């Protein structure tokens, strides 16, 4: 059975529109299956993509945006890389036209990646109500990479109290605290000294950024963990989700984080071990040496 498909592109990238036009012609897609931007995907796609596959033309940022639409609908993604790293992408721009057809007709496997959900519990909200459970309120958002809580002011630290499964861990005085999925382990968390997890791992990373005093090492937590980040500092704080959703967190508010019920799905042709074959190259490391992409 032939899969149905739609395409979304990042129109700011050079060559994206030309490639999409060629892909649409190759796959015989009409205009209704083409999304000209992430805003277009969010506007029309949240009502139901009604396809078996979403093709993204861009980079990892395009996939992050797209996953917020596809994950709740269970639609897998095939990413075509026009960006820099392309950790989540499947195909290069040069390979796309010759290879894309097989993703519609061949029996391939679906990679499922864990996500993290976040909700804000405002200070004092429901505290006087009998049986009030802040964890039962609807989550605000779901992150494929990470949720970050920190100060919204430049060069100002945040004070964040961290509780895991009801037990106090510590109070960080730091720039921010990252809660990342395995996918996010090669993003912001990695730049802050965090570990790299295999993308199929369901574990959660807790990683403080630029700690002033106290524990600075990242922690790897089981997927059943419930993490509470309470903002104690008086300055304004922000919850940033996947780098493009920013929500204000006030003094005394808490951000509650746990595993999301949604999974980001990717249609793959290479086996899971292919991740190791490409990891060092995507990090700019080959044969143990750092080789910036711009110098290749």
C-alpha positions in Angstrom: 0.0 0.0 0.0 1.3 3.4 -1.0 1.6 5.9 1.9 0.1 9.3 1.5 2.4 12.3 2.2 2.5 16.0 2.8 5.5 18.4 2.7 6.5 21.3 4.9 9.5 23.5 4.3 11.5 26.2 6.0 11.1 29.0 3.3 14.1 31.0 4.7 16.6 28.3 3.6 18.2 28.7 0.1 16.9 26.1 -2.3 14.1 24.8 -0.1 11.2 25.9 -2.4 12.9 24.6 -5.5 13.5 21.2 -3.8 9.9 21.1 -2.6 8.6 21.8 -6.1 10.6 18.9 -7.5 9.5 16.6 -4.7 5.9 17.4 -5.2 6.2 16.7 -8.9 8.0 13.4 -8.2 5.5 12.2 -5.7 2.5 13.7 -7.6 1.3 15.8 -4.7 -1.2 18.6 -5.1 -1.2 22.0 -3.5 -3.3 20.9 -0.5 -0.5 18.6 0.6 2.1 21.4 0.7 2.7 23.6 3.7 4.6 26.8 2.9 5.9 27.5 6.4 5.7 26.2 10.0 2.9 28.8 10.6 0.9 27.3 7.7 1.5 23.7 9.2 0.3 24.8 12.6 -2.7 26.6 11.3 -4.0 23.9 8.9 -2.3 20.8 10.3 -3.6 20.9 13.8 -7.0 20.2 12.5 -5.7 16.9 11.1 -3.0 16.1 8.6 -4.8 13.2 7.2 -1.7 11.7 5.7 0.6 8.7 6.6 3.8 10.7 6.4 5.1 14.3 6.7 8.2 15.2 4.8 10.2 18.2 6.2 12.6 20.2 4.1 14.8 22.3 6.4 16.9 21.2 9.4 16.4 20.0 13.0 14.6 23.2 13.8 12.0 22.5 11.2 11.5 19.0 12.6 11.2 20.4 16.2 8.3 22.6 15.1 6.7 19.9 13.0 6.8 17.3 15.8 4.6 19.5 17.9 1.9 18.9 15.3 2.7 15.4 14.2 3.3 13.7 17.6 -0.3 14.0 18.9 -1.6 12.7 15.6 0.9 9.8 15.4 2.2 10.8 12.0 5.9 9.9 11.3 8.4 12.3 9.8 11.0 12.0 7.1 13.5 14.9 7.4 15.5 16.3 4.4 18.4 18.3 5.7 19.1 21.8 4.4 20.4 22.9 7.8 23.8 22.5 9.5 23.8 19.4 11.8 20.7 17.4 10.9 20.7 15.0 13.9 17.1 14.1 13.3 17.0 14.3 9.5 17.0 11.2 7.3 18.1 12.4 3.9 20.5 15.0 2.5 19.2 17.4 -0.1 21.3 15.7 -2.8 19.9 12.3 -2.0 16.3 13.3 -1.5 14.9 13.2 -5.1 16.4 9.8 -5.8 15.4 8.2 -2.5 12.1 9.7 -1.3 9.9 7.3 -3.3 10.9 4.3 -1.2 9.5 6.0 2.0 6.1 5.9 0.4 6.2 2.3 -0.9 8.7 0.1 1.0 8.3 -1.6 4.3 10.5 0.4 6.7 10.7 0.8 10.5 9.3 3.6 12.6 11.6 5.1 15.3 9.7 6.4 18.3 11.4 9.1 20.4 10.3 10.1 23.9 9.1 13.6 24.7 8.8 15.6 27.9 5.6 17.5 28.9 5.6 20.7 31.0 2.9 22.5 32.9 3.1 25.6 35.1 1.6 25.4 38.6 1.1 29.0 39.7 1.9 29.9 43.3 -1.1 29.3 45.5 -3.3 28.1 42.7 -5.8 25.5 44.2 -3.8 25.2 47.4 -6.9 25.6 49.5 -9.0 23.2 47.5 -9.4 19.7 49.0 -7.7 17.1 46.9 -6.0 19.6 44.6 -3.4 17.9 42.5 -1.3 20.2 40.2 -0.1 17.2 38.3 -3.6 16.5 37.1 -4.0 19.8 35.3 -3.6 19.8 31.5 0.1 20.1 30.4 0.9 23.3 28.6 3.2 21.9 26.0 5.3 18.9 24.9 9.0 19.1 24.1 10.9 16.9 21.8 14.3 18.4 22.7 14.0 20.2 26.1 12.3 22.5 28.5 14.4 25.1 30.1 13.6 27.3 33.2 15.8 30.3 33.8 16.0 34.0 34.2 14.6 36.1 31.4 17.1 38.9 32.2 20.6 38.9 30.6 23.4 38.2 33.1 21.0 37.5 36.0 21.0 34.2 37.7 17.8 32.3 38.8 17.2 30.5 42.1 15.4 27.3 41.3 14.3 24.7 43.9 14.4 21.1 42.4 12.2 18.3 43.7 12.2 14.8 42.1 9.3 12.5 43.0 8.5 14.6 46.0 12.0 14.5 47.4 14.1 17.7 47.6 17.3 17.4 45.4 18.8 20.9 45.7 18.3 24.6 45.2 20.3 25.8 42.2 21.7 29.3 41.8 22.3 29.1 38.1 21.6 30.6 34.7 18.9 28.0 34.0 18.0 24.3 34.5 17.5 22.1 31.5 15.2 19.1 31.4 15.9 17.2 28.2 14.9 14.1 26.4 17.3 11.7 24.7 16.8 13.7 21.5 17.6 16.9 23.3 20.8 15.3 24.7 22.7 16.4 21.6 21.3 20.0 21.7 21.4 22.6 24.4 22.1 20.0 27.1 25.2 18.8 25.4 26.6 22.4 25.1 26.1 22.7 28.9 28.1 19.5 29.6 25.4 16.9 29.6 25.7 13.3 28.4 24.6 11.9 25.0 21.8 9.4 25.2 20.8 7.1 22.4 17.7 8.5 20.7 15.6 5.4 21.6 16.3 6.0 25.4 13.3 7.0 27.4 15.5 8.5 30.2 15.3 12.2 31.2 18.3 14.5 31.7 18.3 17.1 34.4 21.1 19.6 33.7 21.9 22.9 35.4 23.6 25.7 33.4 26.4 27.8 34.8 25.9 26.8 38.5 27.2 29.4 40.9 27.4 27.1 44.0 26.6 23.5 44.6 26.0 20.4 42.4 26.8 21.2 38.8 26.8 17.7 37.4 23.9 16.6 35.2 21.7 13.7 36.3 20.1 11.0 34.2 16.7 10.1 35.6 14.3 7.2 34.8 11.3 8.0 32.6 8.9 7.6 35.5 10.4 10.7 37.2 8.3 13.7 38.2 10.4 16.9 38.3 9.3 20.1 40.0 11.3 23.3 39.4 10.1 26.1 41.7 11.3 29.6 40.9 12.4 31.3 44.1 14.1 34.3 42.6 12.3 37.6 42.4 13.3 38.6 38.9 11.2 37.4 35.9 11.8 33.8 34.7 11.0 32.0 31.5 10.0 28.5 30.6 11.4 27.9 27.1 10.2 24.8 25.2 12.2 23.5 22.2 13.7 27.0 21.7 10.6 28.6 20.2 7.9 28.6 22.9 8.5 31.0 25.8 6.2 31.3 28.8 6.5 33.6 31.8 7.1 32.0 35.2 6.5 34.1 38.2 8.1 34.0 41.7 6.8 31.0 43.6 5.5 29.4 40.4 6.6 25.8 39.7 7.2 24.1 36.4 6.2 20.4 36.6 7.8 18.1 34.1 7.4 14.4 33.3 7.4 12.0 30.3 4.9 13.0 27.7 2.3 10.5 26.5 3.2 11.5 22.9 6.0 10.1 20.9 7.8 11.8 18.0 7.9 9.2 15.1 10.4 9.0 12.3 10.3 6.7 9.3 13.8 5.1 8.9 15.4 3.0 6.3 18.8 2.4 8.1 19.0 0.2 11.3 19.2 1.8 14.8 22.9 1.2 14.8 23.3 3.8 12.0 23.1 6.4 14.7 26.6 5.6 15.9 28.0 5.7 12.3 26.8 9.3 11.9 27.1 10.7 15.5 30.7 11.9 15.3 30.3 13.3 11.8 27.3 15.3 12.9 29.2 16.6 15.9 32.0 17.8 13.6 34.3 15.1 14.8 36.0 12.7 12.4 38.9 10.4 13.4 39.0 12.1 16.8 39.6 15.5 15.3 37.3 18.5 15.3 36.5 19.7 11.8 34.2 22.6 11.6 31.8 22.2 8.7 32.6 25.7 7.4 36.2 24.6 6.8 35.5 21.4 4.9 
